[in-house]
Amino acid sequence: MTMILRTTGISKQFGYVQALRDVSLDVAPGERVALLGHNGAGKTTLFRTILGFITADAGQVDVNGYAPGSTAARRHVSYLPENVAFPKMLTGREVVSYYARLKSADNAQVISALEKVDLMDAADRRCGTYSKGMRQRLGLAQALVGTPNLLLLDEPTSGLDPLSRQRFYDLISDIAKAGAAVLLSSHGLSELEAKTDR
């Protein structure tokens, strides 16, 4: 089976801090993989390495056959950081439309993404009026446009109420069933145990 993501022996050190040591993992199409660890364990550092934001000291990252951070790799990946921030004066629809243009996605995908995260009713409100949970769902909507092959979700349910969390995991399941690979990080084993494949 072709892997959408493969990391082999990734290590990264910042001064005296060993952030990553010999990390190897594969994520296949349609698979939901949980990356678990306490705060400061290196989960976000691994995501930033996969995205090409930082360079590993050792090891190799392959994103659907491409080097991390390359234009070709970026076409396959969408990222939802733990703390999302959007310009307060833009509406939710304007934010998702902006990301859609960056990914050469059409307006139908903007509407679909906003509907999937239950934000159509608030799509024309300014982001500055959104709650933390609404901003998190808006972040997920921007990650969904462009039909990515790999979704990297860093602590994605932070700020979501229990009902929104359940809807989120249902949506992630649908995305994986459609063939996308999903790698999500968390420090909550009990939350992810039944929601991911491994």
TIZA-838637 format. One record per residue: residue number from 1; x, y, z of N, C-alpha, C, O in turn. Coordinates in steps of 0.001 Angstrom, whole numbers, plus 500000, padded with zeros to 6 digits. Example, Ala and Ser with C-alpha at 12.3 -4.5 7.8 and 13.67 -1.06 7.14 Angstrom:
<atoms>
ATOM   resi    neast   nnorth      nup   caeast   canorth     caup    ceast   cnorth      cup    oeast   onorth      oup
ATOM      1   513190   494310   507800   512300    495500   507800   513200   496700   507800   514236   496681   508465
ATOM      2   512850   497750   507080   513670    498940   507140   512900   500030   507870   513409   501138   508039
</atoms>
This chain:
<atoms>
ATOM   resi    neast   nnorth      nup   caeast   canorth     caup    ceast   cnorth      cup    oeast   onorth      oup
ATOM      1   500835   498815   500000   500000    500000   500000   500881   501250   500000   501871   501317   500729
ATOM      2   500524   502222   499195   501255    503486   499137   500896   504334   500355   499720   504513   500672
ATOM      3   501898   504843   501017   501689    505689   502188   501624   507153   501759   502405   507598   500917
ATOM      4   500708   507879   502329   500646    509312   502062   501711   510039   502878   502282   511034   502431
ATOM      5   501968   509530   504077   503007    510117   504925   503907   509012   505437   503434   507972   505896
ATOM      6   505210   509244   505356   506191    508331   505955   507306   509167   506569   507929   509980   505887
ATOM      7   507552   508964   507856   508719    509565   508491   509628   508423   508928   509164   507399   509430
ATOM      8   510915   508613   508731   511888    507573   509057   513019   508181   509885   513793   508998   509386
ATOM      9   513107   507779   511137   514219    508188   511999   514357   509673   512218   515478   510181   512268
ATOM     10   513246   510395   512352   513302    511852   512512   513817   512215   513906   513305   511732   514916
ATOM     11   514822   513061   513941   515344    513597   515198   515500   515105   515058   515849   515613   513993
ATOM     12   515233   515811   516159   515377    517263   516167   515749   517715   517566   515119   517333   518552
ATOM     13   516796   518545   517633   517256    519067   518910   517280   520580   518855   517695   521172   517859
ATOM     14   516827   521207   519949   516889    522660   520115   517785   522924   521322   517352   522772   522464
ATOM     15   519026   523318   521071   519965    523513   522175   520164   522211   522926   520613   521217   522354
ATOM     16   519825   522218   524225   519975    521020   525047   518715   520145   525045   518706   519064   525633
ATOM     17   517661   520615   524385   516384    519890   524407   516274   518970   523193   516310   519426   522050
ATOM     18   516141   517675   523453   515916    516695   522386   514400   516629   522167   513688   515950   522906
ATOM     19   513915   517347   521138   512474    517430   520895   511941   516158   520246   510850   515698   520582
ATOM     20   512708   515589   519315   512322    514352   518634   513539   513431   518600   514670   513875   518407
ATOM     21   513281   512146   518791   514376    511182   518732   513916   509949   517966   513107   509167   518466
ATOM     22   514432   509779   516757   514226    508572   515966   512741   508232   515778   512313   507110   516048
ATOM     23   511960   509221   515310   510520    509034   515119   510253   508495   513723   510614   509116   512723
ATOM     24   509617   507333   513668   509230    506715   512400   507759   506357   512451   507304   505720   513401
ATOM     25   507018   506760   511442   505607    506394   511354   505145   506482   509910   505717   507208   509097
ATOM     26   504100   505728   509611   503468    505736   508292   501990   506018   508479   501386   505575   509456
ATOM     27   501404   506759   507536   499960    506977   507533   499475   506696   506115   499947   507301   505152
ATOM     28   498534   505776   506003   498015    505335   504708   496721   506077   504352   496073   506648   505229
ATOM     29   496350   506069   503081   495071    506661   502681   493925   506036   503476   493871   504818   503650
ATOM     30   493022   506870   503948   491858    506394   504681   492106   506042   506126   491208   505542   506804
ATOM     31   493312   506294   506614   493668    505918   507980   493623   507128   508908   494018   508232   508533
ATOM     32   493136   506900   510122   493122    507920   511175   494109   507487   512241   493888   506498   512941
ATOM     33   495211   508238   512364   496271    507873   513298   496371   508946   514371   496423   510139   514074
ATOM     34   496398   508501   515630   496531    509413   516764   497981   509475   517198   498637   508446   517362
ATOM     35   498472   510676   517381   499813    510925   517902   499622   511433   519328   499197   512568   519543
ATOM     36   499938   510589   520288   499662    510902   521690   500926   511271   522442   502001   510725   522193
ATOM     37   500776   512200   523359   501897    512586   524203   501519   513778   525060   500631   514556   524711
ATOM     38   502201   513909   526182   501924    515031   527073   502370   516339   526423   503062   516327   525405
ATOM     39   501975   517456   527010   502417    518764   526507   503935   518817   526544   504552   518470   527551
ATOM     40   504538   519255   525434   505993    519346   525357   506673   518065   524898   507901   517979   524912
ATOM     41   505892   517069   524490   506469    515784   524077   507054   515814   522667   507788   514900   522291
ATOM     42   506743   516851   521877   507305    516964   520532   506299   516780   519403   506689   516718   518237
ATOM     43   505018   516691   519727   503993    516465   518700   503964   517603   517676   503973   517358   516470
ATOM     44   503931   518827   518153   503883    519979   517249   505187   520105   516470   505170   520490   515300
ATOM     45   506306   519791   517094   507593    519806   516387   507573   518818   515232   508069   519123   514147
ATOM     46   507006   517637   515452   506895    516657   514367   506016   517208   513251   506367   517082   512078
ATOM     47   504888   517811   513588   504016    518397   512563   504759   519471   511762   504660   519518   510536
ATOM     48   505494   520321   512456   506216    521396   511763   507305   520838   510859   507633   521439   509836
ATOM     49   507865   519695   511230   508859    519032   510381   508184   518445   509142   508705   518562   508034
ATOM     50   507036   517821   509330   506280    517254   508201   505878   518356   507225   505894   518158   506010
ATOM     51   505516   519519   507769   505090    520638   506932   506267   521370   506272   506066   522177   505364
ATOM     52   507488   521089   506727   508655    521765   506171   508933   523111   506811   509744   523882   506297
ATOM     53   508270   523410   507932   508514    524670   508633   509872   524649   509319   510535   525681   509417
ATOM     54   510289   523471   509797   511615    523297   510375   512251   522065   509737   511552   521188   509230
ATOM     55   513559   522007   509764   514289    520893   509166   514772   519959   510257   515314   520395   511272
ATOM     56   514571   518666   510036   515044    517666   510997   516567   517616   510995   517202   517876   509973
ATOM     57   517149   517281   512145   518595    517105   512235   519015   515779   511604   520123   515647   511083
ATOM     58   518117   514808   511659   518380    513481   511080   517054   512885   510653   515995   513269   511148
ATOM     59   517127   511939   509723   515930    511250   509270   515355   511827   508003   515920   512742   507402
ATOM     60   514226   511282   507605   513621    511656   506329   512102   511709   506456   511497   510904   507163
ATOM     61   511497   512671   505759   510044    512804   505690   509639   512721   504222   510249   513349   503357
ATOM     62   508601   511935   503962   508071    511787   502609   506573   512072   502667   505831   511384   503368
ATOM     63   506133   513083   501931   504719    513450   501871   504200   513116   500483   504350   513895   499542
ATOM     64   503592   511953   500373   503036    511491   499099   504089   511500   497985   503788   511801   496831
ATOM     65   505329   511166   498356   506408    511102   497391   507213   512374   497242   508112   512440   496403
ATOM     66   506908   513390   498042   507577    514688   497902   508250   515112   499205   507895   514641   500286
ATOM     67   509223   516006   499081   509925    516542   500245   509015   517492   501014   508236   518226   500405
ATOM     68   509100   517491   502351   508250    518386   503139   508516   519847   502801   509661   520264   502623
ATOM     69   507434   520611   502717   507550    522036   502420   507661   522371   500946   507580   523541   500572
ATOM     70   507845   521366   500099   507921    521643   498661   506534   522021   498139   505522   521697   498761
ATOM     71   506495   522697   497013   505218    523080   496421   504354   521857   496165   503149   521888   496411
ATOM     72   504955   520785   495674   504203    519561   495399   503636   518969   496686   502487   518526   496701
ATOM     73   504418   518953   497764   503928    518410   499040   502794   519266   499589   501819   518737   500122
ATOM     74   502917   520584   499461   501880    521487   499987   500530   521253   499325   499489   521489   499938
ATOM     75   500538   520798   498093   499271    520525   497400   498501   519378   498045   497291   519258   497853
ATOM     76   499185   518545   498798   498565    517350   499369   498173   517489   500834   497433   516657   501360
ATOM     77   498667   518546   501504   498527    518636   502957   497698   519836   503375   497812   520918   502799
ATOM     78   496856   519629   504390   496189    520733   505084   496502   520606   506565   496668   519505   507091
ATOM     79   496581   521749   507223   497032    521794   508616   496070   522625   509458   495660   523718   509067
ATOM     80   495723   522086   510614   494952    522834   511599   495808   522941   512855   495978   521954   513571
ATOM     81   496351   524130   513131   497169    524293   514345   496292   524279   515590   495074   524440   515513
ATOM     82   496929   524085   516729   496183    524037   517990   495488   525362   518270   494321   525380   518664
ATOM     83   496180   526449   518074   495610    527777   518325   495436   528502   517004   496398   528997   516418
ATOM     84   494200   528557   516549   493940    529225   515283   493668   530704   515529   493081   531078   516544
ATOM     85   494096   531532   514597   493856    532971   514680   493564   533482   513272   494296   533195   512325
ATOM     86   492497   534232   513158   492113    534809   511869   491878   536305   512048   491565   536751   513152
ATOM     87   492025   537089   510973   491759    538521   511091   490335   538772   511595   489371   538270   511016
ATOM     88   490207   539539   512661   488912    539739   513319   487892   540442   512440   486688   540274   512631
ATOM     89   488359   541224   511484   487431    541996   510651   486868   541183   509488   485871   541584   508887
ATOM     90   487488   540047   509159   486974    539219   508066   485852   538327   508561   485805   537951   509733
ATOM     91   484946   537993   507647   483891    537047   507996   484424   535627   507843   485461   535406   507218
ATOM     92   483714   534678   508413   484104    533277   508260   484155   532866   506803   485066   532150   506387
ATOM     93   483183   533313   506028   483156    532979   504601   484371   533558   503880   484955   532898   503021
ATOM     94   484756   534795   504227   485927    535424   503592   487206   534663   503930   488078   534507   503075
ATOM     95   487322   534192   505161   488509    533440   505567   488619   532148   504759   489669   531860   504185
ATOM     96   487541   531376   504716   487582    530095   504004   487753   530332   502501   488425   529548   501831
ATOM     97   487157   531392   501966   487325    531721   500540   488775   532050   500216   489282   531676   499158
ATOM     98   489441   532750   501132   490853    533079   500941   491692   531805   500832   492509   531670   499920
ATOM     99   491486   530873   501767   492234    529611   501734   491863   528787   500507   492707   528088   499946
ATOM    100   490619   528867   500095   490198    528141   498891   490943   528662   497662   491365   527877   496813
ATOM    101   491107   529984   497567   491853    530551   496437   493306   530104   496465   493885   529814   495419
ATOM    102   493904   530044   497661   495288    529577   497772   495425   528139   497280   496465   527757   496742
ATOM    103   494377   527350   497466   494410    525937   497094   493725   525668   495748   493520   524513   495374
ATOM    104   493378   526726   495029   492691    526607   493724   491395   525814   493831   491055   525042   492934
ATOM    105   490677   526007   494929   489383    525353   495131   488265   526326   494762   488440   527542   494844
ATOM    106   487136   525792   494363   486035    526658   493938   485115   527014   495103   485256   526493   496209
ATOM    107   484167   527916   494826   483258    528421   495849   482373   527322   496421   481977   527395   497584
ATOM    108   482058   526314   495632   481232    525212   496131   481922   524513   497303   481255   524066   498236
ATOM    109   483253   524415   497259   483991    523800   498363   483959   524673   499613   483975   524163   500734
ATOM    110   483915   525980   499421   483819    526895   500564   482512   526646   501305   482496   526487   502525
ATOM    111   481428   526615   500558   480109    526401   501159   480044   525024   501807   479543   524883   502923
ATOM    112   480547   524014   501113   480541    522652   501646   481315   522568   502959   480849   521947   503915
ATOM    113   482498   523192   503013   483324    523154   504225   482614   523854   505385   482625   523349   506508
ATOM    114   482005   524999   505130   481288    525720   506186   480082   524922   506677   479777   524926   507870
ATOM    115   479399   524241   505763   478268    523395   506159   478741   522217   507008   478103   521874   508004
ATOM    116   479847   521600   506623   480349    520433   507347   480698   520752   508789   480573   519897   509666
ATOM    117   481135   521981   509040   481510    522359   510412   480413   523176   511104   480652   523783   512147
ATOM    118   479221   523187   510524   478058    523868   511117   478289   525362   511344   477961   525893   512405
ATOM    119   478858   526037   510335   479077    527478   510458   478345   528300   509400   478591   529501   509289
ATOM    120   477460   527691   508627   476778    528469   507585   475963   529612   508178   475898   530693   507592
ATOM    121   475341   529386   509335   474530    530442   509954   475380   531627   510389   474885   532751   510471
ATOM    122   476656   531382   510668   477548    532455   511123   478580   532829   510061   479521   533570   510346
ATOM    123   478409   532324   508841   479416    532513   507787   479671   533975   507453   480780   534327   507052
ATOM    124   478664   534841   507610   478822    536237   507237   479006   537155   508443   478911   538378   508333
ATOM    125   479272   536541   509589   479652    537311   510774   481162   537470   510802   481891   536619   510292
ATOM    126   481634   538560   511398   483075    538781   511538   483662   537780   512535   483037   537427   513535
ATOM    127   484892   537331   512226   485571    536351   513083   485774   536861   514501   485847   536068   515440
ATOM    128   485867   538168   514664   486034    538743   515988   484865   538463   516914   484996   538593   518131
ATOM    129   483722   538080   516354   482544    537768   517173   482435   536273   517473   481531   535855   518197
ATOM    130   483341   535467   516927   483277    534007   517094   483808   533590   518464   484741   534194   518994
ATOM    131   483201   532552   519020   483725    531935   520242   484968   531122   519882   485267   530932   518703
ATOM    132   485695   530639   520902   486882    529818   520642   486503   528561   519860   487204   528181   518922
ATOM    133   485412   527922   520236   484967    526724   519526   484607   527010   518077   484890   526199   517196
ATOM    134   483987   528154   517823   483645    528531   516444   484911   528788   515631   484989   528414   514461
ATOM    135   485903   529431   516255   487167    529669   515540   487854   528350   515218   488462   528205   514158
ATOM    136   487758   527387   516135   488362    526074   515896   487656   525380   514726   488308   524762   513885
ATOM    137   486333   525482   514677   485584    524877   513564   485889   525599   512252   485937   524970   511195
ATOM    138   486095   526920   512315   486484    527664   511121   487856   527201   510640   488093   527082   509438
ATOM    139   488753   526943   511582   490060    526399   511218   489946   525063   510519   490673   524796   509563
ATOM    140   489038   524221   510989   488820    522935   510333   488245   523146   508941   488619   522434   508009
ATOM    141   487351   524100   508782   486777    524380   507458   487872   524788   506476   487878   524319   505338
ATOM    142   488797   525650   506894   489875    526066   505983   490774   524886   505639   491339   524828   504547
ATOM    143   490907   523938   506580   491743    522767   506305   491068   521813   505314   491749   521064   504613
ATOM    144   489752   521841   505255   489023    520903   504396   488967   521329   502931   488862   520475   502051
ATOM    145   489034   522617   502654   488951    523050   501256   490186   522579   500485   491283   522490   501036
ATOM    146   489986   522286   499231   491088    521834   498395   491259   520329   498376   492177   519823   497731
ATOM    147   490395   519602   499068   490408    518139   499110   491813   517596   499365   492399   516975   498479
ATOM    148   492363   517820   500563   493724    517353   500865   493799   515833   500975   492826   515174   501343
ATOM    149   494970   515288   500648   495228    513857   500831   495667   513551   502254   495524   512423   502726
ATOM    150   496207   514566   502939   496691    514397   504310   496231   515580   505150   496474   516736   504805
ATOM    151   495563   515273   506258   495157    516296   507211   496005   516147   508462   496052   515072   509060
ATOM    152   496680   517227   508863   497434    517275   510105   496645   518142   511077   496462   519337   510847
ATOM    153   496184   517535   512157   495317    518224   513102   495981   518226   514478   496099   517182   515120
ATOM    154   496412   519404   514924   497157    519547   516172   496194   519946   517293   495704   521075   517318
ATOM    155   495927   519028   518213   494983    519257   519315   493678   519856   518762   493266   520932   519194
ATOM    156   493031   519172   517816   491934    519776   517067   490654   520031   517852   489846   520863   517438
ATOM    157   490442   519344   518970   489188    519542   519697   489323   520517   520862   488408   520658   521673
ATOM    158   490466   521185   520938   490671    522194   521971   489601   523279   521839   489460   523889   520779
ATOM    159   488860   523514   522899   487846    524563   522885   486487   524127   522393   485561   524937   522353
ATOM    160   486338   522854   522012   485039    522379   521526   484237   521757   522666   484789   521074   523529
ATOM    161   482938   522002   522656   482062    521374   523644   481846   519906   523253   482182   519522   522133
ATOM    162   481293   519078   524151   481155    517639   523871   480394   517318   522581   480793   516411   521850
ATOM    163   479316   518034   522286   478556    517770   521055   479387   518115   519823   479391   517368   518845
ATOM    164   480088   519242   519869   480946    519637   518747   482092   518649   518555   482506   518386   517426
ATOM    165   482604   518102   519660   483661    517092   519562   483154   515857   518834   483839   515313   517968
ATOM    166   481954   515416   519187   481399    514236   518529   481200   514496   517042   481523   513642   516217
ATOM    167   480675   515663   516693   480488    516017   515276   481838   516070   514555   481966   515636   513411
ATOM    168   482842   516614   515254   484179    516690   514675   484688   515292   514320   485162   515066   513206
ATOM    169   484591   514364   515259   485099    513008   515002   484280   512287   513938   484825   511475   513190
ATOM    170   482988   512565   513857   482169    511997   512784   482647   512513   511428   482727   511761   510457
ATOM    171   482962   513807   511378   483455    514409   510138   484810   513832   509747   485043   513542   508573
ATOM    172   485702   513662   510711   487020    513077   510438   486863   511661   509906   487594   511250   509005
ATOM    173   485919   510916   510456   485652    509559   509975   485202   509583   508517   485649   508763   507714
ATOM    174   484316   510522   508172   483847    510653   506787   484991   511020   505843   485076   510502   504730
ATOM    175   485865   511912   506295   487007    512345   505480   487930   511162   505210   488409   510985   504090
ATOM    176   488177   510355   506235   489034    509174   506068   488377   508154   505146   489051   507548   504313
ATOM    177   487066   507959   505289   486357    507016   504407   486454   507445   502945   486428   506607   502043
ATOM    178   486567   508755   502716   486696    509278   501351   488118   509130   500821   488375   509436   499657
ATOM    179   489068   508652   501678   490416    508352   501197   491540   509210   501719   492704   508944   501418
ATOM    180   491226   510244   502501   492292    511088   503045   492946   510413   504248   492292   509677   504987
ATOM    181   494230   510664   504436   494943    510214   505627   494832   511315   506671   494927   512499   506349
ATOM    182   494629   510919   507927   494465    511892   509007   495453   511556   510123   495463   510439   510641
ATOM    183   496281   512536   510484   497176    512414   511633   496773   513494   512609   496860   514682   512300
ATOM    184   496327   513086   513799   495920    514088   514776   496627   513869   516101   496840   512739   516539
ATOM    185   496979   514973   516719   497718    514902   517974   496813   515266   519138   495870   516045   519004
ATOM    186   497129   514680   520279   496373    514972   521491   497154   514451   522686   498084   513659   522530
ATOM    187   496780   514893   523870   497314    514285   525075   496223   513480   525774   496437   512988   526882
ATOM    188   495054   513336   525143   493935    512625   525745   493682   511266   525119   492950   511160   524135
ATOM    189   494279   510235   525678   494111    508874   525154   492659   508435   525176   492181   507842   524208
ATOM    190   491949   508713   526258   490575    508238   526388   489684   508826   525297   488760   508165   524824
ATOM    191   489961   510068   524898   489146    510707   523865   489386   510083   522498   488447   509922   521718
ATOM    192   490642   509728   522196   490988    509273   520852   490928   507763   520643   490891   507288   519508
ATOM    193   490917   507025   521726   491042    505578   521628   490017   504955   520684   490361   504092   519877
ATOM    194   488762   505387   520782   487707    504809   519944   487476   505600   518664   486640   505219   517844
ATOM    195   488209   506700   518484   487946    507600   517350   488996   507475   516250   488863   508102   515199
ATOM    196   490034   506677   516476   491090    506537   515486   491360   505057   515220   490932   504185   515977
ATOM    197   492070   504796   514140   492381    503408   513789   493555   502875   514597   493586   501694   514943
ATOM    198   494503   503721   514896   495628    503333   515744   496291   504567   516311   497265   504457   517055
</atoms>
